[in-house]
């Protein structure tokens, strides 16, 4: 089915809405408010088709209502949202949309305020980390009774974990990102199957100006290895759970990075050296895929699955942008919103979003970009980045503990104990601090 894209100015879009609203004809795809898909760019974009819109068939439930959606996507991403809404309205022409752009730095606060006053959007697009505090305020719906097992099974499980909180399913991932293992195929031709193989490949490639690997060991880029070897960072209540034998095994793995090649800590030296084309492996975020491909050439950059390590495996943290459903949504609007969330996570919608650089949260999906496909496979072996509010007190003590082990020779069990004690004290202060009113 051929589609044409029309670019409407704000005035023309308003006129289009008024004509649609006043017409006695059946609804057609596209009626939206004047704020729909507004971005920092003054250009408004809408999609339509010359074919008749489908209507409900006998026995098919009629889906109607208005979906108010707030987002912070920029003008390069908005066309994907426009297309997704247009495609959805082609299936459900009786559903209207009111979509508003809010700068990312203001989005959470505006959602909290508007929802507490009985307004706000039906659907919020935002980082998974926002979920727990919003749910604690009573502003998010529990999706557990709405989401089918087939839908949940279709998603990246580490990203799905970002929406699980306090026994509820408070959001669903629609795009993912995370820490992965990059390789320059010009220097190292094959992926490492195991950590020992990782060492061998890197050492063999280290010749002259070429270095087999430069690995980052700070917490964000190495912490998921704790889960990979079978440990846990925190328990369900947010208390430290790393000061044990599995925590020591995690530290052993990070110390063994020295056998692979030079290491870095809380800097971009590894990334910059990789960009010179003279480093074989580097651990970094998927958000740097484009710059790394530009630096060494897209034909030479690849993302490898994490290699095994003893009885476990290496791993990287997975983060996601999620779909949140407002607890204030009711009736037809809630039904329509859930239908749209399901559609957003369907293969056609996820494939369209992938064309605009979103790494899909749906796992069984063929994407055109081979590097993105590799990222999806690698992130399937990743670890959920904790979204509990308590996570804010973990990073600094753990970085201090790791640095004391690597640089000062502090015994790992002592360093981990110090970190656990520091975090526990911070958690007591954290719990004693009242949450700000929305």
C-alpha positions as a Markdown table, in Angstrom:
| # | Residue | x | y | z |
|---|---|---|---|---|
| 1 | Unk | 0.0 | 0.0 | 0.0 |
| 2 | Unk | 1.5 | 3.3 | -1.1 |
| 3 | Unk | 1.5 | 6.2 | 1.3 |
| 4 | Unk | 2.2 | 9.8 | 0.8 |
| 5 | Unk | 3.6 | 12.1 | 3.4 |
| 6 | Unk | 2.2 | 15.6 | 3.7 |
| 7 | Unk | 3.9 | 18.4 | 5.6 |
| 8 | Unk | 1.4 | 20.8 | 7.1 |
| 9 | Unk | 2.0 | 24.1 | 8.7 |
| 10 | Unk | 0.3 | 24.8 | 12.0 |
| 11 | Unk | -2.5 | 26.8 | 10.3 |
| 12 | Unk | -3.2 | 24.2 | 7.7 |
| 13 | Unk | -3.2 | 21.4 | 10.3 |
| 14 | Unk | -5.7 | 23.4 | 12.4 |
| 15 | Unk | -7.9 | 23.8 | 9.4 |
| 16 | Unk | -7.7 | 20.1 | 8.7 |
| 17 | Unk | -8.8 | 19.4 | 12.2 |
| 18 | Unk | -11.7 | 21.8 | 12.1 |
| 19 | Unk | -13.0 | 20.4 | 8.8 |
| 20 | Unk | -12.7 | 16.8 | 10.2 |
| 21 | Unk | -14.4 | 17.7 | 13.4 |
| 22 | Unk | -17.3 | 19.5 | 11.7 |
| 23 | Unk | -17.9 | 16.9 | 9.0 |
| 24 | Unk | -20.8 | 14.4 | 9.3 |
| 25 | Unk | -18.8 | 11.8 | 7.4 |
| 26 | Unk | -17.3 | 8.8 | 9.2 |
| 27 | Unk | -14.0 | 9.5 | 11.0 |
| 28 | Unk | -10.8 | 9.0 | 8.9 |
| 29 | Unk | -7.2 | 8.5 | 10.0 |
| 30 | Unk | -5.4 | 11.5 | 11.2 |
| 31 | Unk | -7.6 | 13.8 | 13.4 |
| 32 | Unk | -5.3 | 15.3 | 16.0 |
| 33 | Unk | -5.0 | 18.4 | 18.1 |
| 34 | Unk | -2.9 | 21.4 | 17.1 |
| 35 | Unk | -0.3 | 20.3 | 19.6 |
| 36 | Unk | 0.0 | 16.9 | 18.0 |
| 37 | Unk | 3.6 | 15.9 | 17.3 |
| 38 | Unk | 4.9 | 19.4 | 18.0 |
| 39 | Unk | 8.7 | 19.5 | 18.4 |
| 40 | Unk | 11.3 | 22.2 | 18.6 |
| 41 | Unk | 11.0 | 22.3 | 14.8 |
| 42 | Unk | 8.1 | 24.5 | 13.5 |
| 43 | Unk | 7.2 | 21.9 | 10.8 |
| 44 | Unk | 4.2 | 19.7 | 11.5 |
| 45 | Unk | 4.1 | 16.3 | 9.9 |
| 46 | Unk | 1.1 | 14.0 | 9.2 |
| 47 | Unk | 0.6 | 10.9 | 7.2 |
| 48 | Unk | -2.5 | 9.8 | 5.3 |
| 49 | Unk | -3.5 | 7.4 | 2.6 |
| 50 | Unk | -5.7 | 7.7 | -0.5 |
| 51 | Unk | -7.4 | 4.4 | 0.3 |
| 52 | Unk | -10.6 | 4.1 | 2.3 |
| 53 | Unk | -10.0 | 3.6 | 6.0 |
| 54 | Unk | -11.0 | 0.2 | 7.3 |
| 55 | Unk | -14.1 | -0.1 | 9.5 |
| 56 | Unk | -15.0 | -2.6 | 12.1 |
| 57 | Unk | -16.3 | -5.9 | 10.8 |
| 58 | Unk | -19.2 | -7.7 | 12.4 |
| 59 | Unk | -18.2 | -9.3 | 15.6 |
| 60 | Unk | -15.1 | -7.1 | 15.9 |
| 61 | Unk | -15.1 | -4.8 | 19.0 |
| 62 | Unk | -15.2 | -1.2 | 18.0 |
| 63 | Unk | -12.2 | 0.7 | 19.4 |
| 64 | Unk | -12.9 | 4.3 | 20.0 |
| 65 | Unk | -11.6 | 7.1 | 22.3 |
| 66 | Unk | -8.9 | 9.7 | 22.5 |
| 67 | Unk | -5.2 | 8.9 | 23.3 |
| 68 | Unk | -3.3 | 11.8 | 24.8 |
| 69 | Unk | 0.4 | 11.0 | 24.4 |
| 70 | Unk | 3.3 | 13.0 | 25.8 |
| 71 | Unk | 6.9 | 12.5 | 24.5 |
| 72 | Unk | 10.3 | 14.3 | 24.2 |
| 73 | Unk | 11.3 | 12.9 | 20.8 |
| 74 | Unk | 13.2 | 15.4 | 18.6 |
| 75 | Unk | 12.5 | 16.3 | 15.1 |
| 76 | Unk | 14.6 | 13.5 | 13.7 |
| 77 | Unk | 12.5 | 10.9 | 15.5 |
| 78 | Unk | 9.0 | 12.4 | 15.2 |
| 79 | Unk | 8.4 | 11.1 | 11.7 |
| 80 | Unk | 8.6 | 7.6 | 13.1 |
| 81 | Unk | 5.9 | 8.5 | 15.7 |
| 82 | Unk | 3.8 | 10.1 | 13.0 |
| 83 | Unk | 3.9 | 7.0 | 10.9 |
| 84 | Unk | 3.2 | 4.7 | 13.8 |
| 85 | Unk | 0.1 | 6.8 | 14.7 |
| 86 | Unk | -1.1 | 6.9 | 11.1 |
| 87 | Unk | -0.7 | 3.2 | 10.6 |
| 88 | Unk | -2.6 | 2.5 | 13.9 |
| 89 | Unk | -5.4 | 4.9 | 12.9 |
| 90 | Unk | -5.7 | 3.0 | 9.6 |
| 91 | Unk | -6.6 | 0.0 | 11.7 |
| 92 | Unk | -8.7 | 1.9 | 14.2 |
| 93 | Unk | -10.1 | 5.0 | 12.5 |
| 94 | Unk | -12.3 | 5.9 | 15.5 |
| 95 | Unk | -9.4 | 6.6 | 17.8 |
| 96 | Unk | -8.2 | 10.2 | 18.0 |
| 97 | Unk | -4.8 | 11.4 | 19.1 |
| 98 | Unk | -3.7 | 14.5 | 21.1 |
| 99 | Unk | 0.1 | 14.4 | 21.2 |
| 100 | Unk | 2.4 | 16.9 | 22.9 |
| 101 | Unk | 6.1 | 17.4 | 22.8 |
| 102 | Unk | 7.7 | 18.3 | 26.2 |
| 103 | Unk | 11.5 | 18.8 | 26.6 |
| 104 | Unk | 13.0 | 15.8 | 28.4 |
| 105 | Unk | 14.1 | 17.9 | 31.3 |
| 106 | Unk | 10.5 | 19.0 | 32.0 |
| 107 | Unk | 8.6 | 15.9 | 31.0 |
| 108 | Unk | 8.6 | 13.9 | 34.2 |
| 109 | Unk | 7.7 | 16.9 | 36.4 |
| 110 | Unk | 4.9 | 18.0 | 34.1 |
| 111 | Unk | 3.5 | 14.5 | 34.0 |
| 112 | Unk | 3.5 | 14.3 | 37.8 |
| 113 | Unk | 1.8 | 17.7 | 38.2 |
| 114 | Unk | -0.8 | 17.2 | 35.5 |
| 115 | Unk | -1.7 | 13.7 | 36.6 |
| 116 | Unk | -2.0 | 14.6 | 40.3 |
| 117 | Unk | -4.5 | 17.3 | 39.2 |
| 118 | Unk | -6.6 | 14.7 | 37.3 |
| 119 | Unk | -5.2 | 15.6 | 33.8 |
| 120 | Unk | -2.1 | 14.7 | 31.9 |
| 121 | Unk | -1.6 | 12.2 | 29.1 |
| 122 | Unk | -3.0 | 8.7 | 28.7 |
| 123 | Unk | 0.4 | 7.4 | 27.6 |
| 124 | Unk | 3.8 | 8.7 | 28.6 |
| 125 | Unk | 7.0 | 7.9 | 26.6 |
| 126 | Unk | 10.0 | 8.1 | 28.9 |
| 127 | Unk | 13.0 | 6.4 | 30.5 |
| 128 | Unk | 12.3 | 3.3 | 32.5 |
| 129 | Unk | 14.0 | 4.8 | 35.5 |
| 130 | Unk | 11.1 | 7.2 | 36.0 |
| 131 | Unk | 8.7 | 4.3 | 36.7 |
| 132 | Unk | 9.1 | 3.4 | 40.4 |
| 133 | Unk | 8.7 | 7.0 | 41.7 |
| 134 | Unk | 5.7 | 7.6 | 39.4 |
| 135 | Unk | 4.1 | 4.4 | 40.5 |
| 136 | Unk | 4.7 | 5.2 | 44.2 |
| 137 | Unk | 2.8 | 8.5 | 43.6 |
| 138 | Unk | -0.1 | 6.5 | 42.2 |
| 139 | Unk | 0.1 | 8.0 | 38.7 |
| 140 | Unk | 0.8 | 4.7 | 36.7 |
| 141 | Unk | -1.4 | 1.8 | 35.9 |
| 142 | Unk | -0.4 | -1.8 | 36.6 |
| 143 | Unk | -0.2 | -3.5 | 33.2 |
| 144 | Unk | 0.0 | -7.1 | 34.5 |
| 145 | Unk | -3.6 | -7.9 | 33.8 |
| 146 | Unk | -3.5 | -6.3 | 30.4 |
| 147 | Unk | -0.3 | -7.8 | 28.9 |
| 148 | Unk | -0.6 | -11.3 | 27.4 |
| 149 | Unk | 2.2 | -13.9 | 28.0 |
| 150 | Unk | 2.9 | -13.8 | 24.2 |
| 151 | Unk | 3.5 | -10.1 | 24.3 |
| 152 | Unk | 5.8 | -10.3 | 27.3 |
| 153 | Unk | 7.7 | -13.3 | 25.9 |
| 154 | Unk | 8.3 | -11.3 | 22.7 |
| 155 | Unk | 10.3 | -8.6 | 24.5 |
| 156 | Unk | 13.9 | -8.3 | 25.5 |
| 157 | Unk | 13.7 | -9.8 | 29.0 |
| 158 | Unk | 16.4 | -7.5 | 30.5 |
| 159 | Unk | 14.4 | -4.5 | 29.3 |
| 160 | Unk | 11.1 | -6.0 | 30.4 |
| 161 | Unk | 12.6 | -6.3 | 33.9 |
| 162 | Unk | 12.9 | -2.5 | 34.0 |
| 163 | Unk | 9.1 | -2.3 | 34.2 |
| 164 | Unk | 8.7 | -4.7 | 37.1 |
| 165 | Unk | 8.4 | -3.0 | 40.4 |
| 166 | Unk | 6.8 | -3.8 | 43.8 |
| 167 | Unk | 4.9 | -6.8 | 42.3 |
| 168 | Unk | 3.5 | -4.8 | 39.5 |
| 169 | Unk | 4.2 | -4.3 | 35.8 |
| 170 | Unk | 4.4 | -0.5 | 35.6 |
| 171 | Unk | 5.7 | -0.1 | 32.0 |
| 172 | Unk | 6.8 | -1.9 | 28.9 |
| 173 | Unk | 10.0 | -1.3 | 26.9 |
| 174 | Unk | 9.7 | 0.1 | 23.4 |
| 175 | Unk | 13.4 | 0.8 | 22.6 |
| 176 | Unk | 16.5 | -0.5 | 24.2 |
| 177 | Unk | 20.2 | 0.5 | 24.6 |
| 178 | Unk | 23.0 | -0.8 | 26.6 |
| 179 | Unk | 26.6 | -1.9 | 27.2 |
| 180 | Unk | 28.1 | -4.3 | 24.5 |
| 181 | Unk | 31.3 | -5.7 | 23.3 |
| 182 | Unk | 32.5 | -4.0 | 20.1 |
| 183 | Unk | 35.1 | -5.6 | 17.8 |
| 184 | Unk | 37.2 | -4.3 | 14.9 |
| 185 | Unk | 37.0 | -7.2 | 12.4 |
| 186 | Unk | 40.1 | -5.8 | 10.6 |
| 187 | Unk | 42.2 | -6.7 | 13.6 |
| 188 | Unk | 40.3 | -9.7 | 15.1 |
| 189 | Unk | 38.3 | -11.8 | 12.7 |
| 190 | Unk | 36.3 | -14.0 | 15.0 |
| 191 | Unk | 34.2 | -13.4 | 18.2 |
| 192 | Unk | 35.3 | -14.8 | 21.5 |
| 193 | Unk | 33.4 | -17.9 | 22.6 |
| 194 | Unk | 34.7 | -17.8 | 26.2 |
| 195 | Unk | 36.7 | -15.5 | 28.4 |
| 196 | Unk | 39.9 | -17.6 | 27.9 |
| 197 | Unk | 39.3 | -17.4 | 24.2 |
| 198 | Unk | 38.9 | -13.6 | 24.7 |
| 199 | Unk | 42.3 | -13.5 | 26.3 |
| 200 | Unk | 43.9 | -15.5 | 23.5 |
| 201 | Unk | 42.4 | -13.5 | 20.6 |
| 202 | Unk | 43.4 | -10.2 | 22.2 |
| 203 | Unk | 46.9 | -11.2 | 23.0 |
| 204 | Unk | 47.5 | -12.7 | 19.6 |
| 205 | Unk | 46.3 | -9.4 | 18.0 |
| 206 | Unk | 48.6 | -7.3 | 20.1 |
| 207 | Unk | 51.5 | -6.6 | 17.8 |
| 208 | Unk | 53.4 | -3.4 | 17.0 |
| 209 | Unk | 50.9 | -0.4 | 17.1 |
| 210 | Unk | 47.9 | -2.7 | 17.4 |
| 211 | Unk | 46.3 | -3.6 | 20.7 |
| 212 | Unk | 44.0 | -6.6 | 21.1 |
| 213 | Unk | 41.7 | -4.9 | 23.7 |
| 214 | Unk | 41.3 | -1.8 | 25.9 |
| 215 | Unk | 38.6 | -2.5 | 28.5 |
| 216 | Unk | 36.7 | -0.1 | 30.8 |
| 217 | Unk | 36.2 | -1.3 | 34.4 |
| 218 | Unk | 34.1 | 1.4 | 36.0 |
| 219 | Unk | 30.9 | 0.2 | 37.6 |
| 220 | Unk | 28.4 | 1.1 | 34.8 |
| 221 | Unk | 30.4 | -0.7 | 32.2 |
| 222 | Unk | 31.3 | -3.7 | 34.4 |
| 223 | Unk | 28.6 | -4.0 | 37.0 |
| 224 | Unk | 26.4 | -6.4 | 34.9 |
| 225 | Unk | 29.1 | -9.0 | 35.1 |
| 226 | Unk | 28.1 | -9.5 | 38.7 |
| 227 | Unk | 24.7 | -10.8 | 37.5 |
| 228 | Unk | 26.4 | -12.7 | 34.7 |
| 229 | Unk | 28.4 | -14.8 | 37.2 |
| 230 | Unk | 25.2 | -15.5 | 39.2 |
| 231 | Unk | 25.3 | -12.7 | 41.8 |
| 232 | Unk | 23.0 | -9.8 | 42.5 |
| 233 | Unk | 23.7 | -6.1 | 43.1 |
| 234 | Unk | 20.8 | -5.6 | 45.4 |
| 235 | Unk | 17.8 | -7.5 | 46.9 |
| 236 | Unk | 14.2 | -6.7 | 46.2 |
| 237 | Unk | 14.2 | -4.0 | 48.9 |
| 238 | Unk | 17.2 | -2.2 | 47.4 |
| 239 | Unk | 19.7 | -3.4 | 50.0 |
| 240 | Unk | 23.3 | -4.5 | 49.0 |
| 241 | Unk | 23.6 | -8.1 | 47.9 |
| 242 | Unk | 27.0 | -8.1 | 46.4 |
| 243 | Unk | 29.3 | -8.6 | 49.4 |
| 244 | Unk | 29.6 | -12.3 | 49.1 |
| 245 | Unk | 31.4 | -15.1 | 47.1 |
| 246 | Unk | 29.7 | -14.0 | 43.9 |
| 247 | Unk | 30.8 | -10.5 | 44.5 |
| 248 | Unk | 34.4 | -11.7 | 44.8 |
| 249 | Unk | 34.0 | -13.8 | 41.6 |
| 250 | Unk | 32.9 | -10.6 | 39.9 |
| 251 | Unk | 36.0 | -8.8 | 41.1 |
| 252 | Unk | 38.2 | -11.7 | 40.0 |
| 253 | Unk | 36.7 | -11.3 | 36.5 |
| 254 | Unk | 37.4 | -7.6 | 36.4 |
| 255 | Unk | 41.0 | -8.2 | 37.7 |
| 256 | Unk | 41.4 | -10.7 | 34.9 |
| 257 | Unk | 40.8 | -7.9 | 32.4 |
| 258 | Unk | 44.5 | -7.2 | 32.8 |
| 259 | Unk | 45.2 | -10.5 | 31.0 |
| 260 | Unk | 43.2 | -9.3 | 28.0 |
| 261 | Unk | 44.9 | -5.9 | 27.6 |
| 262 | Unk | 45.2 | -2.4 | 29.0 |
| 263 | Unk | 42.3 | -1.2 | 31.1 |
| 264 | Unk | 40.7 | 2.2 | 31.7 |
| 265 | Unk | 38.5 | 3.7 | 34.4 |
| 266 | Unk | 35.9 | 6.4 | 34.1 |
| 267 | Unk | 37.4 | 8.0 | 31.0 |
| 268 | Unk | 37.0 | 7.8 | 27.2 |
| 269 | Unk | 40.5 | 6.7 | 26.4 |
| 270 | Unk | 39.4 | 3.3 | 25.4 |
| 271 | Unk | 36.8 | 4.7 | 23.0 |
| 272 | Unk | 39.2 | 7.2 | 21.4 |
| 273 | Unk | 41.9 | 4.6 | 20.9 |
| 274 | Unk | 39.4 | 2.2 | 19.3 |
| 275 | Unk | 38.5 | 5.0 | 16.9 |
| 276 | Unk | 42.0 | 5.1 | 15.6 |
| 277 | Unk | 41.5 | 1.7 | 14.1 |
| 278 | Unk | 44.3 | 0.1 | 16.1 |
| 279 | Unk | 42.3 | -1.6 | 18.9 |
| 280 | Unk | 40.5 | -5.0 | 18.5 |
| 281 | Unk | 38.0 | -5.0 | 21.4 |
| 282 | Unk | 36.3 | -2.3 | 23.5 |
| 283 | Unk | 33.3 | -2.3 | 25.9 |
| 284 | Unk | 31.0 | 0.6 | 25.4 |
| 285 | Unk | 27.4 | 1.7 | 24.8 |
| 286 | Unk | 25.2 | 1.1 | 21.8 |
| 287 | Unk | 24.6 | 4.9 | 21.7 |
| 288 | Unk | 28.2 | 5.1 | 20.2 |
| 289 | Unk | 27.5 | 2.7 | 17.3 |
| 290 | Unk | 27.3 | 5.4 | 14.8 |
| 291 | Unk | 30.5 | 7.3 | 15.8 |
| 292 | Unk | 32.5 | 4.0 | 16.0 |
| 293 | Unk | 31.3 | 2.9 | 12.6 |
| 294 | Unk | 32.2 | 6.3 | 11.1 |
| 295 | Unk | 35.6 | 6.1 | 12.7 |
| 296 | Unk | 36.8 | 2.6 | 11.6 |
| 297 | Unk | 34.3 | 1.9 | 8.8 |
| 298 | Unk | 30.9 | 0.2 | 9.0 |
| 299 | Unk | 32.2 | -2.9 | 7.3 |
| 300 | Unk | 34.7 | -3.5 | 10.1 |
| 301 | Unk | 32.6 | -2.8 | 13.2 |
| 302 | Unk | 30.7 | -5.6 | 14.8 |
| 303 | Unk | 29.0 | -6.3 | 18.1 |
| 304 | Unk | 29.6 | -9.7 | 19.6 |
| 305 | Unk | 27.5 | -11.7 | 22.0 |
| 306 | Unk | 29.0 | -11.8 | 25.5 |
| 307 | Unk | 31.5 | -14.7 | 26.0 |
| 308 | Unk | 31.1 | -17.3 | 28.7 |
| 309 | Unk | 33.1 | -17.1 | 32.0 |
| 310 | Unk | 33.5 | -20.1 | 34.2 |
| 311 | Unk | 30.0 | -21.3 | 35.0 |
| 312 | Unk | 28.4 | -18.0 | 33.9 |
| 313 | Unk | 29.0 | -15.3 | 31.3 |
| 314 | Unk | 30.0 | -11.7 | 30.8 |
| 315 | Unk | 27.2 | -9.2 | 30.6 |
| 316 | Unk | 26.3 | -5.6 | 30.1 |
| 317 | Unk | 23.5 | -3.4 | 31.5 |
| 318 | Unk | 20.4 | -2.9 | 29.4 |
| 319 | Unk | 18.4 | 0.3 | 29.6 |
| 320 | Unk | 15.2 | 1.2 | 27.8 |
| 321 | Unk | 12.7 | 3.9 | 26.9 |
| 322 | Unk | 9.3 | 2.7 | 28.1 |
| 323 | Unk | 5.6 | 3.1 | 27.5 |
| 324 | Unk | 3.7 | 4.1 | 30.7 |
| 325 | Unk | -0.1 | 4.0 | 31.0 |
| 326 | Unk | -1.7 | 6.6 | 33.3 |
| 327 | Unk | -3.7 | 5.4 | 36.2 |
| 328 | Unk | -6.2 | 8.0 | 35.4 |
| 329 | Unk | -7.1 | 6.4 | 32.1 |
| 330 | Unk | -10.6 | 5.0 | 32.0 |
| 331 | Unk | -13.2 | 3.5 | 29.7 |
| 332 | Unk | -12.8 | 3.9 | 26.0 |
| 333 | Unk | -9.7 | 6.0 | 26.3 |
| 334 | Unk | -8.0 | 3.3 | 28.4 |
| 335 | Unk | -9.0 | 0.5 | 26.0 |
| 336 | Unk | -7.7 | 2.6 | 23.0 |
| 337 | Unk | -4.5 | 3.4 | 24.8 |
| 338 | Unk | -3.8 | -0.2 | 25.5 |
| 339 | Unk | -4.5 | -1.2 | 21.9 |
| 340 | Unk | -2.0 | 1.4 | 20.8 |
| 341 | Unk | 0.7 | 0.1 | 23.3 |
| 342 | Unk | 0.1 | -3.3 | 21.9 |
| 343 | Unk | 0.5 | -2.0 | 18.3 |
| 344 | Unk | 3.6 | 0.0 | 19.3 |
| 345 | Unk | 5.2 | -3.3 | 20.3 |
| 346 | Unk | 4.1 | -5.2 | 17.2 |
| 347 | Unk | 6.6 | -6.2 | 14.6 |
| 348 | Unk | 5.5 | -3.7 | 11.9 |
| 349 | Unk | 5.7 | -0.7 | 14.3 |
| 350 | Unk | 9.0 | -1.8 | 15.8 |
| 351 | Unk | 10.5 | -2.3 | 12.4 |
| 352 | Unk | 9.5 | 1.2 | 11.4 |
| 353 | Unk | 11.0 | 2.6 | 14.6 |
| 354 | Unk | 14.2 | 0.7 | 13.9 |
| 355 | Unk | 14.5 | 2.6 | 10.6 |
| 356 | Unk | 14.9 | 5.8 | 12.7 |
| 357 | Unk | 17.6 | 4.4 | 15.0 |
| 358 | Unk | 15.5 | 2.9 | 17.8 |
| 359 | Unk | 16.9 | -0.6 | 18.7 |
| 360 | Unk | 13.7 | -2.6 | 19.0 |
| 361 | Unk | 12.6 | -4.1 | 22.3 |
| 362 | Unk | 11.0 | -7.0 | 20.3 |
| 363 | Unk | 13.5 | -9.8 | 19.9 |
| 364 | Unk | 12.3 | -11.9 | 17.0 |
| 365 | Unk | 12.5 | -9.1 | 14.4 |
| 366 | Unk | 14.6 | -8.8 | 11.3 |
| 367 | Unk | 16.0 | -5.4 | 10.9 |
| 368 | Unk | 17.9 | -4.0 | 7.9 |
| 369 | Unk | 20.9 | -2.6 | 9.7 |
| 370 | Unk | 23.3 | -5.5 | 10.4 |
| 371 | Unk | 24.9 | -3.7 | 13.3 |
| 372 | Unk | 21.5 | -3.1 | 14.9 |
| 373 | Unk | 20.7 | -6.7 | 14.5 |
| 374 | Unk | 24.0 | -7.6 | 16.3 |
| 375 | Unk | 23.1 | -5.2 | 19.1 |
| 376 | Unk | 19.7 | -6.8 | 19.5 |
| 377 | Unk | 21.3 | -10.2 | 19.9 |
| 378 | Unk | 24.0 | -9.0 | 22.3 |
| 379 | Unk | 21.5 | -7.1 | 24.4 |
| 380 | Unk | 19.3 | -10.3 | 24.7 |
| 381 | Unk | 22.1 | -11.6 | 26.9 |
| 382 | Unk | 22.2 | -8.4 | 29.0 |
| 383 | Unk | 21.2 | -7.5 | 32.5 |
| 384 | Unk | 18.4 | -5.2 | 33.6 |
| 385 | Unk | 19.8 | -1.9 | 34.8 |
| 386 | Unk | 18.2 | -1.4 | 38.2 |
| 387 | Unk | 15.5 | 1.2 | 38.2 |
| 388 | Unk | 14.8 | 1.4 | 42.0 |
| 389 | Unk | 15.3 | 4.9 | 43.3 |
| 390 | Unk | 17.9 | 3.6 | 45.7 |
| 391 | Unk | 20.2 | 3.0 | 42.7 |
| 392 | Unk | 21.3 | 6.6 | 43.0 |
| 393 | Unk | 23.4 | 5.7 | 46.1 |
| 394 | Unk | 25.2 | 2.7 | 44.6 |
| 395 | Unk | 27.4 | 4.0 | 41.8 |
| 396 | Unk | 29.9 | 6.2 | 43.7 |
| 397 | Unk | 30.7 | 3.7 | 46.5 |
| 398 | Unk | 31.1 | 0.9 | 44.1 |
| 399 | Unk | 33.4 | 2.9 | 41.8 |
| 400 | Unk | 35.4 | 3.9 | 44.9 |
| 401 | Unk | 35.6 | 0.2 | 45.9 |
| 402 | Unk | 36.7 | -1.0 | 42.5 |
| 403 | Unk | 39.3 | 1.8 | 42.1 |
| 404 | Unk | 40.8 | 0.9 | 45.6 |
| 405 | Unk | 41.1 | -2.7 | 44.5 |
| 406 | Unk | 42.7 | -1.9 | 41.1 |
| 407 | Unk | 44.9 | 1.0 | 42.1 |
| 408 | Unk | 45.6 | 0.7 | 45.8 |
| 409 | Unk | 45.7 | -3.1 | 46.3 |
| 410 | Unk | 42.9 | -3.1 | 48.9 |
| 411 | Unk | 41.6 | -6.7 | 49.5 |
| 412 | Unk | 38.4 | -7.2 | 47.5 |
| 413 | Unk | 36.4 | -8.5 | 50.5 |
| 414 | Unk | 37.4 | -5.4 | 52.5 |
| 415 | Unk | 36.6 | -3.0 | 49.6 |
| 416 | Unk | 33.2 | -4.6 | 49.0 |
| 417 | Unk | 32.4 | -4.5 | 52.7 |
| 418 | Unk | 33.3 | -0.8 | 52.8 |
| 419 | Unk | 31.0 | -0.2 | 49.8 |
| 420 | Unk | 28.2 | -2.1 | 51.3 |
| 421 | Unk | 28.5 | -0.2 | 54.6 |
| 422 | Unk | 28.6 | 3.1 | 52.8 |
| 423 | Unk | 25.5 | 2.2 | 50.7 |
| 424 | Unk | 23.6 | 1.0 | 53.7 |
| 425 | Unk | 24.2 | 4.2 | 55.6 |
| 426 | Unk | 23.1 | 6.2 | 52.5 |
| 427 | Unk | 20.0 | 4.1 | 52.2 |
| 428 | Unk | 19.0 | 4.9 | 55.7 |
| 429 | Unk | 19.3 | 8.6 | 54.9 |
| 430 | Unk | 17.6 | 8.1 | 51.6 |
| 431 | Unk | 14.6 | 6.4 | 53.3 |
| 432 | Unk | 14.4 | 9.1 | 55.9 |
| 433 | Unk | 14.2 | 11.9 | 53.3 |
| 434 | Unk | 10.6 | 12.7 | 52.3 |
| 435 | Unk | 9.7 | 12.5 | 48.6 |
| 436 | Unk | 9.0 | 15.9 | 47.1 |
| 437 | Unk | 5.4 | 16.6 | 46.4 |
| 438 | Unk | 4.4 | 16.5 | 42.7 |
